[in-house]
Each structure stands twice: as structure tokens, then as C-alpha cells.
Amino acid sequence: MIPFNKPYYSGEEKDYMSRSIPADIIEKCELALEKKYGFNKVFLSNSCTVALEMAAVLADVKTGDEVIMPSFTYVSTANAFALRGAKIIFADSRADHPNIDENIIEKLVTEKTKVIVVMHYAGVACNMQKIMSIAAKHNLLVIEDAAQCIDSFYKNKPLGSIGNIGCFSFHETKNIQCGEGGFMVVNDPALIDRTEVIRNKGTNRTSFIKGEVSKYQWVDIGFSSLPGRITAAFLHHQIGKIDEVQKKRKILWEHYYKRLNILSSWGVMLPRVFDYASNNAHIFYFTCVSYSERNELISFLNSKKIHAVFHYQALHRSEYYLKSNKNMSLPNAEKYSDCLIRIPLFFDLTMEEVDLISDSIIDFYNKKKV
Ligand SMILES: Cc1ncc(COP(=O)(O)O)c(C=O)c1O
């Protein structure tokens, strides 16, 4: 079976982790990310989920505030704000890309709106110029769910560095990984001191360590969000491998794109990378014509021992959301939920396997034609 994903390991992690782990390994990871991408301030976390939850606190979201976000995203994007009592206002995706449709955001803004959350699908940037100008006009915060976005850019600016806060994932499905992990980029200098407290269980422990206070205590609400040192040591090694990983993933992605271009003649929509965006080769996906076609293709590939998968289930149709909200129609988000397929893409995948998977997909469509 060709698996859908194989977490990236350089093979040297075990050796690296068995050496003595410096006490400041978390800071070392943070500095490495700041240096590589020019991020203002990085806070390592044990997941993107907790980074989003902290972002919701930093944005001071309270009961009744409205938060606009795409429906086609992961549960954590919405859950972080639902935990604060916010009303989630789902927006549709673009017709030509799973990202939020920037042209409908302003119509959803009310006097209760506090935050716009964007999620850059497959590491391909949303239209940040437009979104940042809507936010500036209505005095809203922008939080980037950049879970999939390591090493990806909007007009040469790293994703996660454009809104007030960016949240990333190092889950084992990501380009570089540490099993469970993530980080938060705080771009707004006014939020940095509070982030130090919130990430430390609501205590002023950082000030205590710096000798600024004589004891540390509970000063705010907070989270237990720091990864362990062993995880950080593993991750530090992976951060150093990012260029090598990206080079290989991009070659595989481009080869898929070349081989599968022909699918457009069967009405399949290939992945789009906008002029303003880079491609970090996080996912190779395409959108089938119908739900049944997508599911038949997944079964067909499975029968050939190729593990292909669908992706997010539009949140406006979720059981939890429908408990307190009326059924609504967001046709593009529904189309991506029902028709999008992701095929294997991981560091150890070979060009021969990309050819084999591409041949199998083309074979499926050829068989459908007759
Ligand atoms: C868009 C998005 N946001 C957040 C998350 C949560 O990331 P994590 O597993 O690091 O908590 C994911 C997971 O893949 C995701 O796809």
C-alpha cells in the first residue's frame, strides 16, 4: 500500500535526542524560526489548536462577539473562538479555490464583528491585501490559521506574518513535524507580554525567571501550551532540514501537476496557485465533478493499494453547529467537502510512485469514458 502520508524523519533524530538536551531548546527553536522567516516573535506550542485558542484570548473575544471565518476548514479554527462564546459567521470558499472568498467578507461584517480568521488552504495564500484592507476599514483583528503554511509566502511575505497573529502546526502530517506541535507568531507588539503570560498557565513565570519579580503567580487566564524538551529537540533538528524537505516535496508536486493536467478534460479542477502566492507543496489535491465520482476514485485507488483521502467537512453542516444554527447553504465549501481528494505526498515518496499513482488516476477516468 502507498500510504497517504509518512511523517518526515531524517533518520538522525534519535541520535540528536539522545545527546543532552539544552535547557533552552524551546527558545532555540523559536529563534531558528524567527531567523529563517524574519518573524517578529515566535512562541512554540504543543499544537496549532492551542495556538488558535490562545489567539482567541489575545484577541479578547467575548460572548456575543462575531468572528468571520471559512466553513471549509478544520474544527480547531472555529472551536477556538466557540470556546470564548463567540458567534461563528461562516463564509463560503472561492469557486476556484478552497480559500475564503475575500469578496463576501465585507458583507458579513456587523457592529459585533471582532475578528476575521483566514485559513490558507494547502499553504496557498488568501488574498491578504483585500482582507487586511477590510480589517483596517472596520477596525478588526486578523488571525491567520497557517497550520499548513510553513515556508509559504504572500508576495514574498511569509504566511503567518501578515495578520495580527499567525498559528502553525507541526503535526506529523505537516512538511516538517514533531508528532504533535505548533507555534504562534505574534506580529502585534502590544500582544507579546500577554502572550508570555497566557502560554505559561496565566502566570508571570517568565518575569520571575528574568528576575523582574520575586515570586511568580496567577495573573491572567492561561494555557499549558509548551511542548516538552524532547519534542523540541526533535523539532529543532527538523527545522534545520526544511530546505531539503521543501526541495523534494516541490519536485514531487510539480511532477503530479504535469502528469495530472489532463484531468481537466474530464471536468476535474486542478489545484490553483495565485500569482500573489507561493506553493509550499503541502498537499496535492484536486476537485472531482461529483461526490460519487470522488468516492469511486478513492475506492478505485484503494483497490490499487494507494491511500487517497478526502478533507475537511464544511463546518456549517456539522452536527455541533446545527444544534444552535439554522441550516445554510455555502455551495463552494460544500463542493470541496464532497468532491475534493488528496493523494499521497510525503518526503519519501518516489517519482516512480508519483507516476504509478498518476497512471492509476488517469486509468480511472479513461475507464469512466467508455
Ligand atoms: C487548518 C487547520 N487548522 C488547525 C489545525 C490543527 O492543528 P494541530 O493538529 O497542530 O492542532 C489543522 C490540522 O491539521 C488544520 O488543518
The ligand as an SDF file (V2000), in Angstrom:
LIG
                    3D

 16 16  0  0  0  0  0  0  0  0999 V2000
   -6.4690   24.4650    9.0650 C   0  0  0  0  0  0  0  0  0  0  0  0
   -6.0540   23.7500   10.3130 C   0  0  0  0  0  0  0  0  0  0  0  0
   -6.0670   24.4100   11.4820 N   0  0  0  0  0  0  0  0  0  0  0  0
   -5.6810   23.8260   12.6270 C   0  0  0  0  0  0  0  0  0  0  0  0
   -5.2840   22.5110   12.6550 C   0  0  0  0  0  0  0  0  0  0  0  0
   -4.8920   21.8850   13.9560 C   0  0  0  0  0  0  0  0  0  0  0  0
   -3.5140   21.6140   14.0070 O   0  0  0  0  0  0  0  0  0  0  0  0
   -2.9060   20.7430   15.1940 P   0  0  0  0  0  0  0  0  0  0  0  0
   -3.1310   19.3090   14.8450 O   0  0  0  0  0  0  0  0  0  0  0  0
   -1.4450   21.0970   15.2190 O   0  0  0  0  0  0  0  0  0  0  0  0
   -3.5860   21.1370   16.4470 O   0  0  0  0  0  0  0  0  0  0  0  0
   -5.2590   21.7660   11.4780 C   0  0  0  0  0  0  0  0  0  0  0  0
   -4.8210   20.3780   11.4770 C   0  0  0  0  0  0  0  0  0  0  0  0
   -4.2730   19.8810   10.5470 O   0  0  0  0  0  0  0  0  0  0  0  0
   -5.6490   22.4080   10.2610 C   0  0  0  0  0  0  0  0  0  0  0  0
   -5.6880   21.7400    9.0990 O   0  0  0  0  0  0  0  0  0  0  0  0
  1  2  1  0
  2  3  1  0
  2 15  2  0
  3  4  2  0
  4  5  1  0
  5  6  1  0
  5 12  2  0
  6  7  1  0
  7  8  1  0
  8  9  2  0
  8 10  1  0
  8 11  1  0
 12 13  1  0
 12 15  1  0
 13 14  2  0
 15 16  1  0
M  END
$$$$
